[in-house]
Amino acid sequence: MTLTISDHERAALAEVTQFPLFAAITGRRSRRFPVGAQIPAGALAYTSRRQVQPLSEVERALLLSVTGGVTGWHYGITYNPGYAPSLPNYSGSATGRAFPSAAGFHTSQLFFTDDTGTYLLPTRDQTPRAFNTVEEWISHTAESYVRISATRLELPREEPHIEGHNLWIANHPGSLLAFPVADLAEHLMENLWFFAANGYLIVDDINDRNIPGTERFSSLRHADEPVPLSFVEQYTLTEASAELAIAANNGVLALQALGLGGWTYDGLNRLSVLGGSGDPRAPGLGFVADDDERWPFPNVTGLPGYFETLSPPHVPSVAAGVEKLVTRKYGPGGPFNRDTPGPWSDTPAVRGSALPPDGIQEVVTIQASYVYDTFGKLPGTVPTVHVLMYLQAQHIDTDFYDEFFAPSAYLQTHADHQACWHAQ
């Protein structure tokens, strides 16, 4: 969409850029009560006297930019003596975004929903460009939205779709709900790549056996120190979770500068949000999900046309998924393609010095295929698609805080928000 910025919004943006980082950190609180809300009972029972007020398009674009927008070129992993003189070949993207990713894997994408619909912000493979102003940056973000649905994400207001303490307010009308989603199939492949490139093989400690075919790589320098599969998969889940949480926390810090209410939480059922809960009232984002008697829960694998993981059925085979990963790394636009622009004074020389995929691709293919064949999914012990943290942004009802809280329950930016952002 094309972003239109009014004069008073332009002035408000200028103020946001001057908001101190430490003030955002120390002033960060979960301010859950928005205009138009109601707490029906208890010590904090209150009915808002104000109307529901959605975020403006400019507020939304700024918040999404801070949470998951493109910020420039990813710098990659600079040096490893075990690779020298080659450049480490870990990264999965050449693009830098507003949040970090383990070794530059960048396996997540940002989804969001509000009263206007449900969207994807596809940024992990965008070609960075120079943004001279905040206005240019957020305008680029707004132009990148991909609309998935014309309606807000549907979540029944009951457990297990929403945790009990969030039933009254989660995904509330007028709010923006944004959440990064990770492809753990690709993230696992990246970790298998990382270990193979550093001379390590993986052993199936769950079934207490070596992975057939890996004996051909006994010459790797750490082949006699195999890494347990359970560790690699826990590592994968933990790394991705950190990526998702940091992105959401960036948004929370921005709420303080914007003077918006909201918070970050994990109290929404993953399958209800993505799809696969089995409840037709909770279609979620419509992701494909499979069942298997070996798994405790359905396994979500991807959203065709929008978020296709490197796992079947979104690729013909695991080997094809690994091939797609190699293309993403070394093909046009990839971080290790000489012709991909970048931040260095001699970018072609830097990118072209990366360790080639020779041999590594074969190890990863053998190990990832084994996991899929053994467990029926990829990864084998954690979900293929992972969502954890949700950022909710909304206009704060200062009357509620004035009635129930001591002074300083909200920042001056909250007190001034309407005059600053919505003056006519």
Solvent accessible surface area in square Angstrom, and as a share of the most:
residue,aa,sasa,rsa
1,M,78,0.35
2,T,111,0.65
3,L,18,0.09
4,T,108,0.63
5,I,22,0.11
6,S,41,0.27
7,D,117,0.61
8,H,59,0.26
9,E,18,0.08
10,R,100,0.37
11,A,59,0.46
12,A,0,0.00
13,L,5,0.02
14,A,58,0.45
15,E,113,0.51
16,V,24,0.14
17,T,68,0.40
18,Q,142,0.63
19,F,48,0.20
20,P,79,0.49
21,L,111,0.55
22,F,154,0.64
23,A,37,0.28
24,A,5,0.04
25,I,86,0.44
26,T,98,0.57
27,G,9,0.09
28,R,91,0.33
29,R,136,0.50
30,S,47,0.30
31,R,9,0.03
32,R,89,0.32
33,F,3,0.01
34,P,3,0.02
35,V,7,0.04
36,G,28,0.27
37,A,3,0.02
38,Q,95,0.42
39,I,30,0.15
40,P,104,0.65
41,A,75,0.58
42,G,61,0.59
43,A,100,0.78
44,L,77,0.39
45,A,42,0.32
46,Y,19,0.07
47,T,79,0.46
48,S,15,0.09
49,R,171,0.62
50,R,83,0.30
51,Q,155,0.69
52,V,58,0.33
53,Q,45,0.20
54,P,71,0.45
55,L,24,0.12
56,S,29,0.19
57,E,84,0.38
58,V,2,0.01
59,E,0,0.00
60,R,13,0.05
61,A,0,0.00
62,L,6,0.03
63,L,0,0.00
64,L,0,0.00
65,S,0,0.00
66,V,36,0.21
67,T,1,0.00
68,G,1,0.01
69,G,1,0.01
70,V,2,0.01
71,T,72,0.42
72,G,18,0.17
73,W,56,0.20
74,H,36,0.16
75,Y,151,0.58
76,G,24,0.23
77,I,57,0.29
78,T,116,0.67
79,Y,143,0.54
80,N,32,0.16
81,P,103,0.65
82,G,47,0.45
83,Y,11,0.04
84,A,49,0.38
85,P,135,0.85
86,S,28,0.18
87,L,27,0.14
88,P,2,0.01
89,N,0,0.00
90,Y,11,0.04
91,S,2,0.01
92,G,0,0.00
93,S,3,0.02
94,A,6,0.04
95,T,5,0.03
96,G,10,0.09
97,R,18,0.07
98,A,29,0.22
99,F,10,0.04
100,P,78,0.49
101,S,18,0.12
102,A,31,0.24
103,A,26,0.20
104,G,1,0.01
105,F,2,0.01
106,H,3,0.01
107,T,0,0.00
108,S,0,0.00
109,Q,18,0.08
110,L,6,0.03
111,F,0,0.00
112,F,0,0.00
113,T,0,0.00
114,D,16,0.08
115,D,67,0.35
116,T,70,0.40
117,G,0,0.00
118,T,5,0.03
119,Y,19,0.07
120,L,6,0.03
121,L,0,0.00
122,P,39,0.25
123,T,3,0.02
124,R,29,0.11
125,D,91,0.47
126,Q,37,0.16
127,T,98,0.57
128,P,11,0.07
129,R,115,0.42
130,A,81,0.63
131,F,44,0.18
132,N,126,0.65
133,T,69,0.40
134,V,43,0.25
135,E,47,0.21
136,E,60,0.27
137,W,44,0.16
138,I,0,0.00
139,S,25,0.16
140,H,30,0.13
141,T,4,0.02
142,A,0,0.00
143,E,104,0.46
144,S,15,0.10
145,Y,23,0.09
146,V,54,0.31
147,R,132,0.48
148,I,39,0.20
149,S,40,0.26
150,A,66,0.51
151,T,79,0.46
152,R,39,0.14
153,L,9,0.04
154,E,92,0.41
155,L,20,0.10
156,P,19,0.12
157,R,110,0.40
158,E,68,0.30
159,E,112,0.50
160,P,96,0.61
161,H,8,0.04
162,I,1,0.00
163,E,80,0.36
164,G,35,0.33
165,H,123,0.55
166,N,1,0.01
167,L,50,0.25
168,W,74,0.26
169,I,0,0.00
170,A,0,0.00
171,N,9,0.05
172,H,20,0.09
173,P,71,0.45
174,G,5,0.05
175,S,2,0.01
176,L,1,0.01
177,L,0,0.00
178,A,0,0.00
179,F,0,0.00
180,P,1,0.01
181,V,0,0.00
182,A,0,0.00
183,D,1,0.01
184,L,0,0.00
185,A,0,0.00
186,E,1,0.00
187,H,0,0.00
188,L,0,0.00
189,M,0,0.00
190,E,1,0.00
191,N,2,0.01
192,L,0,0.00
193,W,0,0.00
194,F,58,0.24
195,F,19,0.08
196,A,6,0.05
197,A,11,0.09
198,N,18,0.09
199,G,1,0.01
200,Y,56,0.21
201,L,15,0.07
202,I,4,0.02
203,V,28,0.16
204,D,0,0.00
205,D,62,0.32
206,I,78,0.40
207,N,61,0.31
208,D,127,0.66
209,R,113,0.41
210,N,115,0.59
211,I,1,0.00
212,P,91,0.57
213,G,15,0.14
214,T,8,0.05
215,E,118,0.53
216,R,154,0.56
217,F,30,0.13
218,S,81,0.52
219,S,107,0.69
220,L,49,0.24
221,R,133,0.49
222,H,49,0.22
223,A,20,0.15
224,D,123,0.64
225,E,94,0.42
226,P,59,0.37
227,V,17,0.09
228,P,54,0.34
229,L,0,0.00
230,S,29,0.19
231,F,91,0.38
232,V,0,0.00
233,E,0,0.00
234,Q,111,0.49
235,Y,81,0.31
236,T,0,0.00
237,L,51,0.25
238,T,89,0.52
239,E,32,0.15
240,A,1,0.00
241,S,22,0.14
242,A,50,0.39
243,E,4,0.02
244,L,0,0.00
245,A,36,0.28
246,I,70,0.36
247,A,0,0.00
248,A,1,0.00
249,N,60,0.31
250,N,30,0.15
251,G,0,0.00
252,V,2,0.01
253,L,34,0.17
254,A,12,0.09
255,L,1,0.00
256,Q,2,0.01
257,A,15,0.12
258,L,2,0.01
259,G,1,0.01
260,L,2,0.01
261,G,1,0.01
262,G,1,0.01
263,W,1,0.00
264,T,40,0.23
265,Y,16,0.06
266,D,78,0.41
267,G,2,0.02
268,L,10,0.05
269,N,51,0.26
270,R,51,0.19
271,L,18,0.09
272,S,1,0.01
273,V,0,0.00
274,L,0,0.00
275,G,3,0.02
276,G,27,0.26
277,S,38,0.24
278,G,78,0.75
279,D,31,0.16
280,P,124,0.78
281,R,125,0.46
282,A,2,0.02
283,P,63,0.40
284,G,15,0.15
285,L,11,0.06
286,G,45,0.43
287,F,10,0.04
288,V,48,0.28
289,A,35,0.27
290,D,57,0.30
291,D,117,0.60
292,D,42,0.22
293,E,176,0.79
294,R,133,0.49
295,W,32,0.11
296,P,120,0.75
297,F,132,0.55
298,P,34,0.21
299,N,5,0.03
300,V,0,0.00
301,T,4,0.02
302,G,0,0.00
303,L,13,0.07
304,P,69,0.43
305,G,66,0.64
306,Y,83,0.31
307,F,10,0.04
308,E,72,0.32
309,T,0,0.00
310,L,6,0.03
311,S,1,0.01
312,P,20,0.12
313,P,87,0.55
314,H,30,0.13
315,V,12,0.07
316,P,130,0.82
317,S,47,0.30
318,V,8,0.05
319,A,46,0.36
320,A,32,0.25
321,G,0,0.00
322,V,0,0.00
323,E,89,0.40
324,K,94,0.40
325,L,0,0.00
326,V,14,0.08
327,T,75,0.43
328,R,38,0.14
329,K,0,0.00
330,Y,43,0.16
331,G,11,0.11
332,P,130,0.82
333,G,54,0.52
334,G,3,0.03
335,P,6,0.04
336,F,17,0.07
337,N,29,0.15
338,R,135,0.49
339,D,131,0.68
340,T,6,0.03
341,P,81,0.51
342,G,21,0.20
343,P,52,0.33
344,W,75,0.26
345,S,130,0.84
346,D,77,0.40
347,T,10,0.06
348,P,58,0.37
349,A,46,0.36
350,V,39,0.22
351,R,5,0.02
352,G,35,0.33
353,S,46,0.30
354,A,11,0.09
355,L,48,0.24
356,P,64,0.40
357,P,27,0.17
358,D,114,0.59
359,G,39,0.38
360,I,15,0.07
361,Q,46,0.21
362,E,78,0.35
363,V,4,0.02
364,V,0,0.00
365,T,30,0.17
366,I,31,0.16
367,Q,1,0.00
368,A,0,0.00
369,S,30,0.19
370,Y,26,0.10
371,V,1,0.00
372,Y,62,0.23
373,D,108,0.56
374,T,33,0.19
375,F,28,0.12
376,G,21,0.20
377,K,18,0.07
378,L,0,0.00
379,P,0,0.00
380,G,7,0.07
381,T,68,0.40
382,V,16,0.09
383,P,30,0.19
384,T,0,0.00
385,V,0,0.00
386,H,15,0.07
387,V,7,0.04
388,L,54,0.27
389,M,35,0.16
390,Y,2,0.01
391,L,1,0.01
392,Q,0,0.00
393,A,0,0.00
394,Q,4,0.02
395,H,3,0.02
396,I,9,0.05
397,D,0,0.00
398,T,20,0.11
399,D,38,0.20
400,F,7,0.03
401,Y,11,0.04
402,D,91,0.47
403,E,109,0.49
404,F,64,0.27
405,F,94,0.39
406,A,75,0.58
407,P,127,0.80
408,S,108,0.70
409,A,22,0.17
410,Y,46,0.18
411,L,41,0.21
412,Q,125,0.56
413,T,32,0.19
414,H,6,0.03
415,A,54,0.42
416,D,63,0.33
417,H,5,0.02
418,Q,70,0.31
419,A,77,0.60
420,C,33,0.20
421,W,7,0.02
422,H,41,0.18
423,A,43,0.33
424,Q,211,0.94
